[in-house]
Every structure is written in structure tokens, then in C-alpha cells.
Amino acid sequence: MKKVTIVTVAVLALGLAACNKTGADNNAANETAVENNAEYDVNAATNDSVNAADAALNAASNAVDNAGEAVENASDAVQNATTN
């Protein structure tokens, strides 16, 4: 009976040791978390700058379109004035 108890205790101790993370495992997990967060931050910053650039280009395009329409309207007004 003593042998069974000793073997059982040894198996349980090994099982518990296997379940617990070591300091190296914890450090690796923390490093991975830091890397993932850094990647997230870089992606967010990149997306923000891309969105800002897109908005600026859209605004410039709209301004050019508006200017083109103003020129066209002025041309139409001149043509109407000379016809009437």
C-alpha cells in the first residue's frame, strides 16, 4: 500500500508541475502580448493616417469638381447672355 501511495503522490506532483507555467513560459507569453499590442497600435496608426489621406484627397477632388462646375456654369451664363 505504501508503494501505491508513493507512486500516486509522485504522479500528482509531476502533474501539478506540468500544469504550472515556468517563469520562462510566462515571460514568453508576456512578450507575445506586448508584440501583439504593438502590432495593433501600428495598424491603428496606419489606418488613421490612410483614412486622413483619403479624406484629404476626397476633399480636394470635390473642390476640383466644384470649380469645374463653376466654370461650366459661367460658360453657360456667357452663352445665354450672348444668345438672349
Phi and psi restraints in degrees (range 20) as a CNS / XPLOR table:
assign (resid 1 and name C) (resid 2 and name N)
       (resid 2 and name CA) (resid 2 and name C) 1.0 -63.7 20.0 2
assign (resid 2 and name N) (resid 2 and name CA)
       (resid 2 and name C) (resid 3 and name N) 1.0 -36.5 20.0 2
assign (resid 2 and name C) (resid 3 and name N)
       (resid 3 and name CA) (resid 3 and name C) 1.0 -65.3 20.0 2
assign (resid 3 and name N) (resid 3 and name CA)
       (resid 3 and name C) (resid 4 and name N) 1.0 -40.2 20.0 2
assign (resid 3 and name C) (resid 4 and name N)
       (resid 4 and name CA) (resid 4 and name C) 1.0 -64.0 20.0 2
assign (resid 4 and name N) (resid 4 and name CA)
       (resid 4 and name C) (resid 5 and name N) 1.0 -42.0 20.0 2
assign (resid 4 and name C) (resid 5 and name N)
       (resid 5 and name CA) (resid 5 and name C) 1.0 -64.5 20.0 2
assign (resid 5 and name N) (resid 5 and name CA)
       (resid 5 and name C) (resid 6 and name N) 1.0 -43.8 20.0 2
assign (resid 5 and name C) (resid 6 and name N)
       (resid 6 and name CA) (resid 6 and name C) 1.0 -64.5 20.0 2
assign (resid 6 and name N) (resid 6 and name CA)
       (resid 6 and name C) (resid 7 and name N) 1.0 -43.8 20.0 2
assign (resid 6 and name C) (resid 7 and name N)
       (resid 7 and name CA) (resid 7 and name C) 1.0 -64.6 20.0 2
assign (resid 7 and name N) (resid 7 and name CA)
       (resid 7 and name C) (resid 8 and name N) 1.0 -41.4 20.0 2
assign (resid 7 and name C) (resid 8 and name N)
       (resid 8 and name CA) (resid 8 and name C) 1.0 -63.1 20.0 2
assign (resid 8 and name N) (resid 8 and name CA)
       (resid 8 and name C) (resid 9 and name N) 1.0 -44.6 20.0 2
assign (resid 8 and name C) (resid 9 and name N)
       (resid 9 and name CA) (resid 9 and name C) 1.0 -63.7 20.0 2
assign (resid 9 and name N) (resid 9 and name CA)
       (resid 9 and name C) (resid 10 and name N) 1.0 -40.4 20.0 2
assign (resid 9 and name C) (resid 10 and name N)
       (resid 10 and name CA) (resid 10 and name C) 1.0 -64.8 20.0 2
assign (resid 10 and name N) (resid 10 and name CA)
       (resid 10 and name C) (resid 11 and name N) 1.0 -43.1 20.0 2
assign (resid 10 and name C) (resid 11 and name N)
       (resid 11 and name CA) (resid 11 and name C) 1.0 -64.5 20.0 2
assign (resid 11 and name N) (resid 11 and name CA)
       (resid 11 and name C) (resid 12 and name N) 1.0 -42.8 20.0 2
assign (resid 11 and name C) (resid 12 and name N)
       (resid 12 and name CA) (resid 12 and name C) 1.0 -64.1 20.0 2
assign (resid 12 and name N) (resid 12 and name CA)
       (resid 12 and name C) (resid 13 and name N) 1.0 -40.1 20.0 2
assign (resid 12 and name C) (resid 13 and name N)
       (resid 13 and name CA) (resid 13 and name C) 1.0 -64.4 20.0 2
assign (resid 13 and name N) (resid 13 and name CA)
       (resid 13 and name C) (resid 14 and name N) 1.0 -42.0 20.0 2
assign (resid 13 and name C) (resid 14 and name N)
       (resid 14 and name CA) (resid 14 and name C) 1.0 -65.9 20.0 2
assign (resid 14 and name N) (resid 14 and name CA)
       (resid 14 and name C) (resid 15 and name N) 1.0 -37.9 20.0 2
assign (resid 14 and name C) (resid 15 and name N)
       (resid 15 and name CA) (resid 15 and name C) 1.0 -63.5 20.0 2
assign (resid 15 and name N) (resid 15 and name CA)
       (resid 15 and name C) (resid 16 and name N) 1.0 -43.4 20.0 2
assign (resid 15 and name C) (resid 16 and name N)
       (resid 16 and name CA) (resid 16 and name C) 1.0 -66.0 20.0 2
assign (resid 16 and name N) (resid 16 and name CA)
       (resid 16 and name C) (resid 17 and name N) 1.0 -39.1 20.0 2
assign (resid 16 and name C) (resid 17 and name N)
       (resid 17 and name CA) (resid 17 and name C) 1.0 -64.6 20.0 2
assign (resid 17 and name N) (resid 17 and name CA)
       (resid 17 and name C) (resid 18 and name N) 1.0 -36.5 20.0 2
assign (resid 17 and name C) (resid 18 and name N)
       (resid 18 and name CA) (resid 18 and name C) 1.0 -71.1 20.0 2
assign (resid 18 and name N) (resid 18 and name CA)
       (resid 18 and name C) (resid 19 and name N) 1.0 -30.0 20.0 2
assign (resid 18 and name C) (resid 19 and name N)
       (resid 19 and name CA) (resid 19 and name C) 1.0 -77.1 20.0 2
assign (resid 19 and name N) (resid 19 and name CA)
       (resid 19 and name C) (resid 20 and name N) 1.0 -30.5 20.0 2
assign (resid 19 and name C) (resid 20 and name N)
       (resid 20 and name CA) (resid 20 and name C) 1.0 -80.2 20.0 2
assign (resid 20 and name N) (resid 20 and name CA)
       (resid 20 and name C) (resid 21 and name N) 1.0 134.1 20.0 2
assign (resid 20 and name C) (resid 21 and name N)
       (resid 21 and name CA) (resid 21 and name C) 1.0 -77.2 20.0 2
assign (resid 21 and name N) (resid 21 and name CA)
       (resid 21 and name C) (resid 22 and name N) 1.0 145.0 20.0 2
assign (resid 21 and name C) (resid 22 and name N)
       (resid 22 and name CA) (resid 22 and name C) 1.0 -85.4 20.0 2
assign (resid 22 and name N) (resid 22 and name CA)
       (resid 22 and name C) (resid 23 and name N) 1.0 172.4 20.0 2
assign (resid 22 and name C) (resid 23 and name N)
       (resid 23 and name CA) (resid 23 and name C) 1.0 -59.9 20.0 2
assign (resid 23 and name N) (resid 23 and name CA)
       (resid 23 and name C) (resid 24 and name N) 1.0 -38.5 20.0 2
assign (resid 23 and name C) (resid 24 and name N)
       (resid 24 and name CA) (resid 24 and name C) 1.0 -64.8 20.0 2
assign (resid 24 and name N) (resid 24 and name CA)
       (resid 24 and name C) (resid 25 and name N) 1.0 -40.3 20.0 2
assign (resid 24 and name C) (resid 25 and name N)
       (resid 25 and name CA) (resid 25 and name C) 1.0 -64.3 20.0 2
assign (resid 25 and name N) (resid 25 and name CA)
       (resid 25 and name C) (resid 26 and name N) 1.0 -42.4 20.0 2
assign (resid 25 and name C) (resid 26 and name N)
       (resid 26 and name CA) (resid 26 and name C) 1.0 -64.2 20.0 2
assign (resid 26 and name N) (resid 26 and name CA)
       (resid 26 and name C) (resid 27 and name N) 1.0 -41.4 20.0 2
assign (resid 26 and name C) (resid 27 and name N)
       (resid 27 and name CA) (resid 27 and name C) 1.0 -62.9 20.0 2
assign (resid 27 and name N) (resid 27 and name CA)
       (resid 27 and name C) (resid 28 and name N) 1.0 -41.7 20.0 2
assign (resid 27 and name C) (resid 28 and name N)
       (resid 28 and name CA) (resid 28 and name C) 1.0 -64.2 20.0 2
assign (resid 28 and name N) (resid 28 and name CA)
       (resid 28 and name C) (resid 29 and name N) 1.0 -41.2 20.0 2
assign (resid 28 and name C) (resid 29 and name N)
       (resid 29 and name CA) (resid 29 and name C) 1.0 -64.6 20.0 2
assign (resid 29 and name N) (resid 29 and name CA)
       (resid 29 and name C) (resid 30 and name N) 1.0 -41.3 20.0 2
assign (resid 29 and name C) (resid 30 and name N)
       (resid 30 and name CA) (resid 30 and name C) 1.0 -66.1 20.0 2
assign (resid 30 and name N) (resid 30 and name CA)
       (resid 30 and name C) (resid 31 and name N) 1.0 -40.4 20.0 2
assign (resid 30 and name C) (resid 31 and name N)
       (resid 31 and name CA) (resid 31 and name C) 1.0 -63.7 20.0 2
assign (resid 31 and name N) (resid 31 and name CA)
       (resid 31 and name C) (resid 32 and name N) 1.0 -40.7 20.0 2
assign (resid 31 and name C) (resid 32 and name N)
       (resid 32 and name CA) (resid 32 and name C) 1.0 -63.3 20.0 2
assign (resid 32 and name N) (resid 32 and name CA)
       (resid 32 and name C) (resid 33 and name N) 1.0 -41.8 20.0 2
assign (resid 32 and name C) (resid 33 and name N)
       (resid 33 and name CA) (resid 33 and name C) 1.0 -63.2 20.0 2
assign (resid 33 and name N) (resid 33 and name CA)
       (resid 33 and name C) (resid 34 and name N) 1.0 -41.6 20.0 2
assign (resid 33 and name C) (resid 34 and name N)
       (resid 34 and name CA) (resid 34 and name C) 1.0 -63.6 20.0 2
assign (resid 34 and name N) (resid 34 and name CA)
       (resid 34 and name C) (resid 35 and name N) 1.0 -43.5 20.0 2
assign (resid 34 and name C) (resid 35 and name N)
       (resid 35 and name CA) (resid 35 and name C) 1.0 -63.5 20.0 2
assign (resid 35 and name N) (resid 35 and name CA)
       (resid 35 and name C) (resid 36 and name N) 1.0 -41.9 20.0 2
assign (resid 35 and name C) (resid 36 and name N)
       (resid 36 and name CA) (resid 36 and name C) 1.0 -63.8 20.0 2
assign (resid 36 and name N) (resid 36 and name CA)
       (resid 36 and name C) (resid 37 and name N) 1.0 -41.9 20.0 2
assign (resid 36 and name C) (resid 37 and name N)
       (resid 37 and name CA) (resid 37 and name C) 1.0 -66.4 20.0 2
assign (resid 37 and name N) (resid 37 and name CA)
       (resid 37 and name C) (resid 38 and name N) 1.0 -38.5 20.0 2
assign (resid 37 and name C) (resid 38 and name N)
       (resid 38 and name CA) (resid 38 and name C) 1.0 -64.4 20.0 2
assign (resid 38 and name N) (resid 38 and name CA)
       (resid 38 and name C) (resid 39 and name N) 1.0 -42.1 20.0 2
assign (resid 38 and name C) (resid 39 and name N)
       (resid 39 and name CA) (resid 39 and name C) 1.0 -62.7 20.0 2
assign (resid 39 and name N) (resid 39 and name CA)
       (resid 39 and name C) (resid 40 and name N) 1.0 -40.7 20.0 2
assign (resid 39 and name C) (resid 40 and name N)
       (resid 40 and name CA) (resid 40 and name C) 1.0 -61.2 20.0 2
assign (resid 40 and name N) (resid 40 and name CA)
       (resid 40 and name C) (resid 41 and name N) 1.0 -45.1 20.0 2
assign (resid 40 and name C) (resid 41 and name N)
       (resid 41 and name CA) (resid 41 and name C) 1.0 -62.3 20.0 2
assign (resid 41 and name N) (resid 41 and name CA)
       (resid 41 and name C) (resid 42 and name N) 1.0 -42.4 20.0 2
assign (resid 41 and name C) (resid 42 and name N)
       (resid 42 and name CA) (resid 42 and name C) 1.0 -64.3 20.0 2
assign (resid 42 and name N) (resid 42 and name CA)
       (resid 42 and name C) (resid 43 and name N) 1.0 -43.6 20.0 2
assign (resid 42 and name C) (resid 43 and name N)
       (resid 43 and name CA) (resid 43 and name C) 1.0 -63.4 20.0 2
assign (resid 43 and name N) (resid 43 and name CA)
       (resid 43 and name C) (resid 44 and name N) 1.0 -40.7 20.0 2
assign (resid 43 and name C) (resid 44 and name N)
       (resid 44 and name CA) (resid 44 and name C) 1.0 -64.7 20.0 2
assign (resid 44 and name N) (resid 44 and name CA)
       (resid 44 and name C) (resid 45 and name N) 1.0 -42.1 20.0 2
assign (resid 44 and name C) (resid 45 and name N)
       (resid 45 and name CA) (resid 45 and name C) 1.0 -65.6 20.0 2
assign (resid 45 and name N) (resid 45 and name CA)
       (resid 45 and name C) (resid 46 and name N) 1.0 -40.0 20.0 2
assign (resid 45 and name C) (resid 46 and name N)
       (resid 46 and name CA) (resid 46 and name C) 1.0 -63.9 20.0 2
assign (resid 46 and name N) (resid 46 and name CA)
       (resid 46 and name C) (resid 47 and name N) 1.0 -44.7 20.0 2
assign (resid 46 and name C) (resid 47 and name N)
       (resid 47 and name CA) (resid 47 and name C) 1.0 -62.9 20.0 2
assign (resid 47 and name N) (resid 47 and name CA)
       (resid 47 and name C) (resid 48 and name N) 1.0 -39.8 20.0 2
assign (resid 47 and name C) (resid 48 and name N)
       (resid 48 and name CA) (resid 48 and name C) 1.0 -62.7 20.0 2
assign (resid 48 and name N) (resid 48 and name CA)
       (resid 48 and name C) (resid 49 and name N) 1.0 -44.3 20.0 2
assign (resid 48 and name C) (resid 49 and name N)
       (resid 49 and name CA) (resid 49 and name C) 1.0 -68.9 20.0 2
assign (resid 49 and name N) (resid 49 and name CA)
       (resid 49 and name C) (resid 50 and name N) 1.0 -36.7 20.0 2
assign (resid 49 and name C) (resid 50 and name N)
       (resid 50 and name CA) (resid 50 and name C) 1.0 -65.5 20.0 2
assign (resid 50 and name N) (resid 50 and name CA)
       (resid 50 and name C) (resid 51 and name N) 1.0 -42.4 20.0 2
assign (resid 50 and name C) (resid 51 and name N)
       (resid 51 and name CA) (resid 51 and name C) 1.0 -64.6 20.0 2
assign (resid 51 and name N) (resid 51 and name CA)
       (resid 51 and name C) (resid 52 and name N) 1.0 -39.1 20.0 2
assign (resid 51 and name C) (resid 52 and name N)
       (resid 52 and name CA) (resid 52 and name C) 1.0 -65.9 20.0 2
assign (resid 52 and name N) (resid 52 and name CA)
       (resid 52 and name C) (resid 53 and name N) 1.0 -41.2 20.0 2
assign (resid 52 and name C) (resid 53 and name N)
       (resid 53 and name CA) (resid 53 and name C) 1.0 -64.9 20.0 2
assign (resid 53 and name N) (resid 53 and name CA)
       (resid 53 and name C) (resid 54 and name N) 1.0 -42.4 20.0 2
assign (resid 53 and name C) (resid 54 and name N)
       (resid 54 and name CA) (resid 54 and name C) 1.0 -60.8 20.0 2
assign (resid 54 and name N) (resid 54 and name CA)
       (resid 54 and name C) (resid 55 and name N) 1.0 -42.9 20.0 2
assign (resid 54 and name C) (resid 55 and name N)
       (resid 55 and name CA) (resid 55 and name C) 1.0 -63.6 20.0 2
assign (resid 55 and name N) (resid 55 and name CA)
       (resid 55 and name C) (resid 56 and name N) 1.0 -41.2 20.0 2
assign (resid 55 and name C) (resid 56 and name N)
       (resid 56 and name CA) (resid 56 and name C) 1.0 -64.8 20.0 2
assign (resid 56 and name N) (resid 56 and name CA)
       (resid 56 and name C) (resid 57 and name N) 1.0 -41.6 20.0 2
assign (resid 56 and name C) (resid 57 and name N)
       (resid 57 and name CA) (resid 57 and name C) 1.0 -65.6 20.0 2
assign (resid 57 and name N) (resid 57 and name CA)
       (resid 57 and name C) (resid 58 and name N) 1.0 -39.5 20.0 2
assign (resid 57 and name C) (resid 58 and name N)
       (resid 58 and name CA) (resid 58 and name C) 1.0 -63.9 20.0 2
assign (resid 58 and name N) (resid 58 and name CA)
       (resid 58 and name C) (resid 59 and name N) 1.0 -41.5 20.0 2
assign (resid 58 and name C) (resid 59 and name N)
       (resid 59 and name CA) (resid 59 and name C) 1.0 -64.4 20.0 2
assign (resid 59 and name N) (resid 59 and name CA)
       (resid 59 and name C) (resid 60 and name N) 1.0 -42.2 20.0 2
assign (resid 59 and name C) (resid 60 and name N)
       (resid 60 and name CA) (resid 60 and name C) 1.0 -64.5 20.0 2
assign (resid 60 and name N) (resid 60 and name CA)
       (resid 60 and name C) (resid 61 and name N) 1.0 -42.1 20.0 2
assign (resid 60 and name C) (resid 61 and name N)
       (resid 61 and name CA) (resid 61 and name C) 1.0 -62.7 20.0 2
assign (resid 61 and name N) (resid 61 and name CA)
       (resid 61 and name C) (resid 62 and name N) 1.0 -41.8 20.0 2
assign (resid 61 and name C) (resid 62 and name N)
       (resid 62 and name CA) (resid 62 and name C) 1.0 -64.2 20.0 2
assign (resid 62 and name N) (resid 62 and name CA)
       (resid 62 and name C) (resid 63 and name N) 1.0 -38.7 20.0 2
assign (resid 62 and name C) (resid 63 and name N)
       (resid 63 and name CA) (resid 63 and name C) 1.0 -64.8 20.0 2
assign (resid 63 and name N) (resid 63 and name CA)
       (resid 63 and name C) (resid 64 and name N) 1.0 -40.6 20.0 2
assign (resid 63 and name C) (resid 64 and name N)
       (resid 64 and name CA) (resid 64 and name C) 1.0 -65.4 20.0 2
assign (resid 64 and name N) (resid 64 and name CA)
       (resid 64 and name C) (resid 65 and name N) 1.0 -43.0 20.0 2
assign (resid 64 and name C) (resid 65 and name N)
       (resid 65 and name CA) (resid 65 and name C) 1.0 -60.4 20.0 2
assign (resid 65 and name N) (resid 65 and name CA)
       (resid 65 and name C) (resid 66 and name N) 1.0 -43.9 20.0 2
assign (resid 65 and name C) (resid 66 and name N)
       (resid 66 and name CA) (resid 66 and name C) 1.0 -64.0 20.0 2
assign (resid 66 and name N) (resid 66 and name CA)
       (resid 66 and name C) (resid 67 and name N) 1.0 -40.0 20.0 2
assign (resid 66 and name C) (resid 67 and name N)
       (resid 67 and name CA) (resid 67 and name C) 1.0 -64.6 20.0 2
assign (resid 67 and name N) (resid 67 and name CA)
       (resid 67 and name C) (resid 68 and name N) 1.0 -41.2 20.0 2
assign (resid 67 and name C) (resid 68 and name N)
       (resid 68 and name CA) (resid 68 and name C) 1.0 -61.8 20.0 2
assign (resid 68 and name N) (resid 68 and name CA)
       (resid 68 and name C) (resid 69 and name N) 1.0 -40.8 20.0 2
assign (resid 68 and name C) (resid 69 and name N)
       (resid 69 and name CA) (resid 69 and name C) 1.0 -67.9 20.0 2
assign (resid 69 and name N) (resid 69 and name CA)
       (resid 69 and name C) (resid 70 and name N) 1.0 -36.0 20.0 2
assign (resid 69 and name C) (resid 70 and name N)
       (resid 70 and name CA) (resid 70 and name C) 1.0 -65.5 20.0 2
assign (resid 70 and name N) (resid 70 and name CA)
       (resid 70 and name C) (resid 71 and name N) 1.0 -40.5 20.0 2
assign (resid 70 and name C) (resid 71 and name N)
       (resid 71 and name CA) (resid 71 and name C) 1.0 -64.5 20.0 2
assign (resid 71 and name N) (resid 71 and name CA)
       (resid 71 and name C) (resid 72 and name N) 1.0 -43.0 20.0 2
assign (resid 71 and name C) (resid 72 and name N)
       (resid 72 and name CA) (resid 72 and name C) 1.0 -63.3 20.0 2
assign (resid 72 and name N) (resid 72 and name CA)
       (resid 72 and name C) (resid 73 and name N) 1.0 -41.5 20.0 2
assign (resid 72 and name C) (resid 73 and name N)
       (resid 73 and name CA) (resid 73 and name C) 1.0 -65.2 20.0 2
assign (resid 73 and name N) (resid 73 and name CA)
       (resid 73 and name C) (resid 74 and name N) 1.0 -39.3 20.0 2
assign (resid 73 and name C) (resid 74 and name N)
       (resid 74 and name CA) (resid 74 and name C) 1.0 -65.0 20.0 2
assign (resid 74 and name N) (resid 74 and name CA)
       (resid 74 and name C) (resid 75 and name N) 1.0 -40.1 20.0 2
assign (resid 74 and name C) (resid 75 and name N)
       (resid 75 and name CA) (resid 75 and name C) 1.0 -63.4 20.0 2
assign (resid 75 and name N) (resid 75 and name CA)
       (resid 75 and name C) (resid 76 and name N) 1.0 -43.5 20.0 2
assign (resid 75 and name C) (resid 76 and name N)
       (resid 76 and name CA) (resid 76 and name C) 1.0 -62.0 20.0 2
assign (resid 76 and name N) (resid 76 and name CA)
       (resid 76 and name C) (resid 77 and name N) 1.0 -39.3 20.0 2
assign (resid 76 and name C) (resid 77 and name N)
       (resid 77 and name CA) (resid 77 and name C) 1.0 -65.6 20.0 2
assign (resid 77 and name N) (resid 77 and name CA)
       (resid 77 and name C) (resid 78 and name N) 1.0 -39.6 20.0 2
assign (resid 77 and name C) (resid 78 and name N)
       (resid 78 and name CA) (resid 78 and name C) 1.0 -64.9 20.0 2
assign (resid 78 and name N) (resid 78 and name CA)
       (resid 78 and name C) (resid 79 and name N) 1.0 -45.1 20.0 2
assign (resid 78 and name C) (resid 79 and name N)
       (resid 79 and name CA) (resid 79 and name C) 1.0 -62.3 20.0 2
assign (resid 79 and name N) (resid 79 and name CA)
       (resid 79 and name C) (resid 80 and name N) 1.0 -42.8 20.0 2
assign (resid 79 and name C) (resid 80 and name N)
       (resid 80 and name CA) (resid 80 and name C) 1.0 -64.3 20.0 2
assign (resid 80 and name N) (resid 80 and name CA)
       (resid 80 and name C) (resid 81 and name N) 1.0 -38.7 20.0 2
assign (resid 80 and name C) (resid 81 and name N)
       (resid 81 and name CA) (resid 81 and name C) 1.0 -66.8 20.0 2
assign (resid 81 and name N) (resid 81 and name CA)
       (resid 81 and name C) (resid 82 and name N) 1.0 -38.9 20.0 2
assign (resid 81 and name C) (resid 82 and name N)
       (resid 82 and name CA) (resid 82 and name C) 1.0 -75.8 20.0 2
assign (resid 82 and name N) (resid 82 and name CA)
       (resid 82 and name C) (resid 83 and name N) 1.0 -29.1 20.0 2
assign (resid 82 and name C) (resid 83 and name N)
       (resid 83 and name CA) (resid 83 and name C) 1.0 -77.1 20.0 2
assign (resid 83 and name N) (resid 83 and name CA)
       (resid 83 and name C) (resid 84 and name N) 1.0 -39.0 20.0 2
